[in-house]
Every structure is written in structure tokens, then in C-alpha cells.
Amino acid sequence: MWLTGADSRRKGGRKIVQVVVRDNNIDQALRALKKKMQREGVFREMKLRRSYEKPSERKARERAEAVRRARKLARKRLQREGY
């Protein structure tokens, strides 16, 4: 049995998540599916789409996210270099 949602292969512009259900263990398969969806950012996107976000707010949020990513990357780089 396969549970599908959003990862490995693309179909019509959408990603498809596939999770194998082994030994009829649905709980384990659901945990794996949730983990994959979390990694893909599906839950975060659903939360963002619950209500309308003004274009100016979206740009500000995206800028802040970019700054956070850059700082995190710089922190990791410094840590790798031993500072």
C-alpha cells in the first residue's frame, strides 16, 4: 500500500511523497509521511495559506527568512572552521 502526498517524483508540477506500508503497520507509515511532509515544508505552507498575506508582508517575511538563512549558514561555516 502507498500513501501519497508531496516528495520524490514530480507529476504535473506537484511533488509526490511515497511511503511504503510494511507489515500493515499504518502508524509507522503515517509517522514517516508526516516527517517527509514536515521536511518538504507542506505544513508550514498550509499554515501560511490559511489567511491572505499582503504582498508587502510576504516580501518582508521572505527577506527576514533569507537573513535568517544567511546568518545560520555563516554560523555553521564559522563553527566548521573552528571559531
N, CA, C and O atoms as CSV, one atom per row, in Angstrom:
chain,resi,resn,atom,element,x,y,z
A,1,MET,N,N,0.847,-1.192,0.000
A,1,MET,CA,C,0.000,0.000,0.000
A,1,MET,C,C,0.879,1.238,0.000
A,1,MET,O,O,1.897,1.268,0.693
A,2,TRP,N,N,0.509,2.263,-0.764
A,2,TRP,CA,C,1.282,3.502,-0.867
A,2,TRP,C,C,0.435,4.674,-0.411
A,2,TRP,O,O,-0.712,4.821,-0.833
A,3,LEU,N,N,1.000,5.511,0.453
A,3,LEU,CA,C,0.349,6.765,0.826
A,3,LEU,C,C,1.045,7.860,0.049
A,3,LEU,O,O,2.272,7.955,0.075
A,4,THR,N,N,0.276,8.696,-0.649
A,4,THR,CA,C,0.918,9.741,-1.445
A,4,THR,C,C,0.538,11.110,-0.921
A,4,THR,O,O,-0.523,11.273,-0.319
A,5,GLY,N,N,1.401,12.104,-1.144
A,5,GLY,CA,C,1.168,13.462,-0.679
A,5,GLY,C,C,2.070,14.497,-1.335
A,5,GLY,O,O,1.547,15.220,-2.183
A,6,ALA,N,N,3.470,14.675,-1.025
A,6,ALA,CA,C,4.334,15.719,-1.662
A,6,ALA,C,C,5.883,15.557,-1.734
A,6,ALA,O,O,6.499,16.495,-1.229
A,7,ASP,N,N,6.680,14.484,-2.297
A,7,ASP,CA,C,8.193,14.397,-2.297
A,7,ASP,C,C,8.779,13.835,-3.585
A,7,ASP,O,O,8.775,14.547,-4.589
A,8,SER,N,N,9.257,12.663,-3.619
A,8,SER,CA,C,10.212,12.135,-4.580
A,8,SER,C,C,9.991,12.452,-6.061
A,8,SER,O,O,10.874,13.049,-6.676
A,9,ARG,N,N,8.885,12.093,-6.649
A,9,ARG,CA,C,8.692,12.312,-8.086
A,9,ARG,C,C,7.755,13.480,-8.345
A,9,ARG,O,O,6.907,13.812,-7.516
A,10,ARG,N,N,7.924,14.099,-9.512
A,10,ARG,CA,C,7.041,15.222,-9.880
A,10,ARG,C,C,5.971,14.730,-10.843
A,10,ARG,O,O,6.237,13.916,-11.728
A,11,LYS,N,N,4.760,15.236,-10.655
A,11,LYS,CA,C,3.670,14.889,-11.552
A,11,LYS,C,C,2.815,16.134,-11.729
A,11,LYS,O,O,2.160,16.577,-10.786
A,12,GLY,N,N,2.818,16.696,-12.920
A,12,GLY,CA,C,2.008,17.874,-13.192
A,12,GLY,C,C,2.406,19.074,-12.341
A,12,GLY,O,O,1.542,19.842,-11.919
A,13,GLY,N,N,3.710,19.247,-12.082
A,13,GLY,CA,C,4.157,20.391,-11.291
A,13,GLY,C,C,4.094,20.174,-9.801
A,13,GLY,O,O,4.585,21.005,-9.038
A,14,ARG,N,N,3.503,19.081,-9.365
A,14,ARG,CA,C,3.424,18.766,-7.934
A,14,ARG,C,C,4.401,17.657,-7.605
A,14,ARG,O,O,4.752,16.835,-8.451
A,15,LYS,N,N,4.827,17.657,-6.364
A,15,LYS,CA,C,5.684,16.568,-5.915
A,15,LYS,C,C,4.793,15.480,-5.323
A,15,LYS,O,O,3.706,15.757,-4.816
A,16,ILE,N,N,5.269,14.244,-5.396
A,16,ILE,CA,C,4.508,13.123,-4.842
A,16,ILE,C,C,5.358,12.441,-3.774
A,16,ILE,O,O,6.486,12.026,-4.042
A,17,VAL,N,N,4.817,12.328,-2.575
A,17,VAL,CA,C,5.501,11.615,-1.497
A,17,VAL,C,C,5.005,10.188,-1.505
A,17,VAL,O,O,3.802,9.939,-1.583
A,18,GLN,N,N,5.930,9.253,-1.425
A,18,GLN,CA,C,5.536,7.860,-1.357
A,18,GLN,C,C,6.087,7.247,-0.082
A,18,GLN,O,O,7.265,7.396,0.243
A,19,VAL,N,N,5.221,6.564,0.622
A,19,VAL,CA,C,5.606,5.892,1.859
A,19,VAL,C,C,5.141,4.445,1.758
A,19,VAL,O,O,3.978,4.175,1.461
A,20,VAL,N,N,6.048,3.532,2.006
A,20,VAL,CA,C,5.719,2.104,1.947
A,20,VAL,C,C,5.168,1.671,3.296
A,20,VAL,O,O,5.757,1.957,4.339
A,21,VAL,N,N,4.016,0.969,3.268
A,21,VAL,CA,C,3.437,0.418,4.493
A,21,VAL,C,C,3.911,-1.021,4.590
A,21,VAL,O,O,3.568,-1.861,3.758
A,22,ARG,N,N,4.709,-1.293,5.622
A,22,ARG,CA,C,5.257,-2.642,5.796
A,22,ARG,C,C,4.512,-3.363,6.915
A,22,ARG,O,O,4.230,-2.782,7.963
A,23,ASP,N,N,4.202,-4.614,6.681
A,23,ASP,CA,C,3.533,-5.465,7.678
A,23,ASP,C,C,2.247,-4.832,8.222
A,23,ASP,O,O,1.930,-4.987,9.401
A,24,ASN,N,N,1.518,-4.128,7.375
A,24,ASN,CA,C,0.271,-3.453,7.762
A,24,ASN,C,C,0.450,-2.502,8.942
A,24,ASN,O,O,-0.486,-2.282,9.711
A,25,ASN,N,N,1.647,-1.937,9.086
A,25,ASN,CA,C,1.932,-1.009,10.171
A,25,ASN,C,C,1.631,0.421,9.694
A,25,ASN,O,O,2.519,1.141,9.237
A,26,ILE,N,N,0.365,0.806,9.813
A,26,ILE,CA,C,-0.089,2.115,9.349
A,26,ILE,C,C,0.508,3.235,10.195
A,26,ILE,O,O,0.845,4.295,9.667
A,27,ASP,N,N,0.643,3.014,11.504
A,27,ASP,CA,C,1.179,4.058,12.387
A,27,ASP,C,C,2.591,4.457,11.978
A,27,ASP,O,O,2.914,5.645,11.938
A,28,GLN,N,N,3.424,3.482,11.679
A,28,GLN,CA,C,4.799,3.762,11.268
A,28,GLN,C,C,4.808,4.509,9.934
A,28,GLN,O,O,5.593,5.440,9.749
A,29,ALA,N,N,3.938,4.105,9.006
A,29,ALA,CA,C,3.864,4.751,7.698
A,29,ALA,C,C,3.387,6.197,7.844
A,29,ALA,O,O,3.904,7.086,7.167
A,30,LEU,N,N,2.413,6.442,8.714
A,30,LEU,CA,C,1.926,7.811,8.938
A,30,LEU,C,C,3.014,8.691,9.531
A,30,LEU,O,O,3.153,9.852,9.147
A,31,ARG,N,N,3.797,8.140,10.476
A,31,ARG,CA,C,4.906,8.896,11.062
A,31,ARG,C,C,5.910,9.280,9.986
A,31,ARG,O,O,6.392,10.412,9.951
A,32,ALA,N,N,6.224,8.326,9.103
A,32,ALA,CA,C,7.172,8.585,8.019
A,32,ALA,C,C,6.619,9.642,7.071
A,32,ALA,O,O,7.354,10.526,6.629
A,33,LEU,N,N,5.321,9.555,6.756
A,33,LEU,CA,C,4.689,10.532,5.866
A,33,LEU,C,C,4.726,11.924,6.478
A,33,LEU,O,O,5.066,12.893,5.798
A,34,LYS,N,N,4.380,12.032,7.755
A,34,LYS,CA,C,4.401,13.327,8.441
A,34,LYS,C,C,5.798,13.913,8.453
A,34,LYS,O,O,5.975,15.114,8.249
A,35,LYS,N,N,6.801,13.061,8.693
A,35,LYS,CA,C,8.186,13.530,8.725
A,35,LYS,C,C,8.606,14.074,7.355
A,35,LYS,O,O,9.246,15.122,7.266
A,36,LYS,N,N,8.239,13.350,6.286
A,36,LYS,CA,C,8.579,13.798,4.934
A,36,LYS,C,C,7.871,15.104,4.605
A,36,LYS,O,O,8.468,16.008,4.022
A,37,MET,N,N,6.592,15.204,4.981
A,37,MET,CA,C,5.833,16.429,4.704
A,37,MET,C,C,6.403,17.603,5.492
A,37,MET,O,O,6.441,18.726,4.990
A,38,GLN,N,N,6.847,17.353,6.721
A,38,GLN,CA,C,7.469,18.391,7.539
A,38,GLN,C,C,8.747,18.876,6.853
A,38,GLN,O,O,8.988,20.080,6.758
A,39,ARG,N,N,9.562,17.934,6.378
A,39,ARG,CA,C,10.819,18.266,5.710
A,39,ARG,C,C,10.578,19.080,4.447
A,39,ARG,O,O,11.352,19.984,4.132
A,40,GLU,N,N,9.500,18.764,3.717
A,40,GLU,CA,C,9.168,19.462,2.482
A,40,GLU,C,C,8.548,20.837,2.736
A,40,GLU,O,O,8.473,21.659,1.823
A,41,GLY,N,N,8.107,21.090,3.964
A,41,GLY,CA,C,7.522,22.379,4.285
A,41,GLY,C,C,6.036,22.472,3.973
A,41,GLY,O,O,5.496,23.572,3.852
A,42,VAL,N,N,5.374,21.338,3.844
A,42,VAL,CA,C,3.951,21.309,3.491
A,42,VAL,C,C,3.108,21.923,4.606
A,42,VAL,O,O,2.210,22.723,4.339
A,43,PHE,N,N,3.394,21.551,5.853
A,43,PHE,CA,C,2.598,22.049,6.973
A,43,PHE,C,C,2.755,23.559,7.115
A,43,PHE,O,O,1.791,24.278,7.379
A,44,ARG,N,N,3.982,24.020,6.936
A,44,ARG,CA,C,4.267,25.456,7.056
A,44,ARG,C,C,3.517,26.238,5.968
A,44,ARG,O,O,2.948,27.298,6.228
A,45,GLU,N,N,3.530,25.693,4.748
A,45,GLU,CA,C,2.840,26.350,3.643
A,45,GLU,C,C,1.332,26.357,3.868
A,45,GLU,O,O,0.665,27.345,3.558
A,46,MET,N,N,0.791,25.268,4.404
A,46,MET,CA,C,-0.647,25.218,4.691
A,46,MET,C,C,-1.014,26.296,5.712
A,46,MET,O,O,-2.036,26.970,5.578
A,47,LYS,N,N,-0.177,26.448,6.722
A,47,LYS,CA,C,-0.422,27.456,7.754
A,47,LYS,C,C,-0.390,28.860,7.147
A,47,LYS,O,O,-1.219,29.706,7.485
A,48,LEU,N,N,0.570,29.105,6.250
A,48,LEU,CA,C,0.678,30.417,5.612
A,48,LEU,C,C,-0.526,30.714,4.718
A,48,LEU,O,O,-0.942,31.866,4.596
A,49,ARG,N,N,-1.078,29.684,4.100
A,49,ARG,CA,C,-2.182,29.882,3.159
A,49,ARG,C,C,-3.550,29.932,3.818
A,49,ARG,O,O,-4.556,30.116,3.132
A,50,ARG,N,N,-3.609,29.771,5.134
A,50,ARG,CA,C,-4.906,29.827,5.825
A,50,ARG,C,C,-5.570,31.178,5.662
A,50,ARG,O,O,-6.791,31.274,5.534
A,51,SER,N,N,-4.756,32.218,5.669
A,51,SER,CA,C,-5.321,33.561,5.520
A,51,SER,C,C,-4.517,34.335,4.500
A,51,SER,O,O,-3.383,33.977,4.184
A,52,TYR,N,N,-5.113,35.401,3.985
A,52,TYR,CA,C,-4.458,36.215,2.959
A,52,TYR,C,C,-3.263,36.944,3.552
A,52,TYR,O,O,-3.316,37.459,4.669
A,53,GLU,N,N,-2.189,36.975,2.780
A,53,GLU,CA,C,-0.991,37.695,3.187
A,53,GLU,C,C,-0.734,38.775,2.143
A,53,GLU,O,O,-0.577,38.485,0.957
A,54,LYS,N,N,-0.694,40.025,2.601
A,54,LYS,CA,C,-0.461,41.125,1.677
A,54,LYS,C,C,0.912,40.959,1.019
A,54,LYS,O,O,1.842,40.441,1.638
A,55,PRO,N,N,1.035,41.401,-0.240
A,55,PRO,CA,C,2.324,41.274,-0.930
A,55,PRO,C,C,3.478,41.928,-0.161
A,55,PRO,O,O,4.589,41.400,-0.146
A,56,SER,N,N,3.218,43.069,0.473
A,56,SER,CA,C,4.282,43.736,1.225
A,56,SER,C,C,4.692,42.905,2.439
A,56,SER,O,O,5.871,42.843,2.785
A,57,GLU,N,N,3.711,42.266,3.083
A,57,GLU,CA,C,4.017,41.392,4.226
A,57,GLU,C,C,4.794,40.167,3.772
A,57,GLU,O,O,5.713,39.712,4.453
A,58,ARG,N,N,4.411,39.631,2.594
A,58,ARG,CA,C,5.096,38.455,2.061
A,58,ARG,C,C,6.561,38.776,1.767
A,58,ARG,O,O,7.455,37.994,2.091
A,59,LYS,N,N,6.792,39.929,1.151
A,59,LYS,CA,C,8.173,40.333,0.838
A,59,LYS,C,C,8.986,40.512,2.107
A,59,LYS,O,O,10.142,40.093,2.170
A,60,ALA,N,N,8.389,41.133,3.121
A,60,ALA,CA,C,9.094,41.346,4.388
A,60,ALA,C,C,9.417,40.006,5.043
A,60,ALA,O,O,10.517,39.824,5.564
A,61,ARG,N,N,8.472,39.068,5.022
A,61,ARG,CA,C,8.694,37.749,5.605
A,61,ARG,C,C,9.798,37.004,4.863
A,61,ARG,O,O,10.674,36.396,5.478
A,62,GLU,N,N,9.745,37.060,3.527
A,62,GLU,CA,C,10.757,36.373,2.730
A,62,GLU,C,C,12.143,36.971,2.946
A,62,GLU,O,O,13.134,36.242,2.993
A,63,ARG,N,N,12.217,38.306,3.080
A,63,ARG,CA,C,13.507,38.954,3.359
A,63,ARG,C,C,14.052,38.496,4.707
A,63,ARG,O,O,15.234,38.177,4.835
A,64,ALA,N,N,13.165,38.469,5.724
A,64,ALA,CA,C,13.583,38.044,7.061
A,64,ALA,C,C,14.056,36.589,7.040
A,64,ALA,O,O,15.040,36.248,7.697
A,65,GLU,N,N,13.359,35.731,6.288
A,65,GLU,CA,C,13.767,34.329,6.184
A,65,GLU,C,C,15.130,34.214,5.517
A,65,GLU,O,O,15.959,33.404,5.931
A,66,ALA,N,N,15.366,35.016,4.491
A,66,ALA,CA,C,16.656,34.992,3.788
A,66,ALA,C,C,17.778,35.420,4.729
A,66,ALA,O,O,18.858,34.828,4.721
A,67,VAL,N,N,17.524,36.452,5.541
A,67,VAL,CA,C,18.528,36.919,6.508
A,67,VAL,C,C,18.832,35.816,7.513
A,67,VAL,O,O,19.993,35.563,7.838
A,68,ARG,N,N,17.767,35.153,8.010
A,68,ARG,CA,C,17.952,34.064,8.967
A,68,ARG,C,C,18.777,32.930,8.361
A,68,ARG,O,O,19.678,32.390,9.003
A,69,ARG,N,N,18.453,32.574,7.103
A,69,ARG,CA,C,19.211,31.506,6.439
A,69,ARG,C,C,20.674,31.879,6.283
A,69,ARG,O,O,21.557,31.056,6.522
A,70,ALA,N,N,20.936,33.129,5.879
A,70,ALA,CA,C,22.319,33.580,5.679
A,70,ALA,C,C,23.088,33.563,6.995
A,70,ALA,O,O,24.241,33.134,7.035
A,71,ARG,N,N,22.456,34.027,8.069
A,71,ARG,CA,C,23.123,34.031,9.378
A,71,ARG,C,C,23.419,32.604,9.850
A,71,ARG,O,O,24.489,32.323,10.389
A,72,LYS,N,N,22.457,31.719,9.639
A,72,LYS,CA,C,22.643,30.326,10.051
A,72,LYS,C,C,23.787,29.701,9.272
A,72,LYS,O,O,24.615,28.993,9.847
A,73,LEU,N,N,23.843,29.957,7.962
A,73,LEU,CA,C,24.901,29.426,7.126
A,73,LEU,C,C,26.257,29.959,7.577
A,73,LEU,O,O,27.226,29.203,7.644
A,74,ALA,N,N,26.337,31.257,7.889
A,74,ALA,CA,C,27.586,31.867,8.354
A,74,ALA,C,C,28.013,31.262,9.692
A,74,ALA,O,O,29.195,30.996,9.912
A,75,ARG,N,N,27.040,31.047,10.584
A,75,ARG,CA,C,27.324,30.434,11.879
A,75,ARG,C,C,27.912,29.040,11.702
A,75,ARG,O,O,28.895,28.683,12.352
A,76,LYS,N,N,27.295,28.249,10.810
A,76,LYS,CA,C,27.770,26.894,10.567
A,76,LYS,C,C,29.166,26.916,9.957
A,76,LYS,O,O,30.016,26.099,10.311
A,77,ARG,N,N,29.402,27.851,9.041
A,77,ARG,CA,C,30.713,27.958,8.397
A,77,ARG,C,C,31.782,28.284,9.435
A,77,ARG,O,O,32.858,27.687,9.430
A,78,LEU,N,N,31.488,29.228,10.323
A,78,LEU,CA,C,32.433,29.594,11.391
A,78,LEU,C,C,32.706,28.417,12.319
A,78,LEU,O,O,33.840,28.183,12.736
A,79,GLN,N,N,31.644,27.681,12.632
A,79,GLN,CA,C,31.797,26.531,13.528
A,79,GLN,C,C,32.688,25.463,12.887
A,79,GLN,O,O,33.516,24.851,13.562
A,80,ARG,N,N,32.511,25.244,11.573
A,80,ARG,CA,C,33.331,24.264,10.873
A,80,ARG,C,C,34.798,24.677,10.852
A,80,ARG,O,O,35.689,23.831,10.922
A,81,GLU,N,N,35.047,25.993,10.755
A,81,GLU,CA,C,36.419,26.495,10.698
A,81,GLU,C,C,37.068,26.531,12.094
A,81,GLU,O,O,38.272,26.758,12.213
A,82,GLY,N,N,36.286,26.312,13.121
A,82,GLY,CA,C,36.835,26.206,14.465
A,82,GLY,C,C,36.852,27.480,15.272
A,82,GLY,O,O,37.639,27.597,16.212
A,83,TYR,N,N,36.013,28.433,14.941
A,83,TYR,CA,C,35.949,29.689,15.708
A,83,TYR,C,C,34.960,29.612,16.820
A,83,TYR,O,O,34.785,30.581,17.559
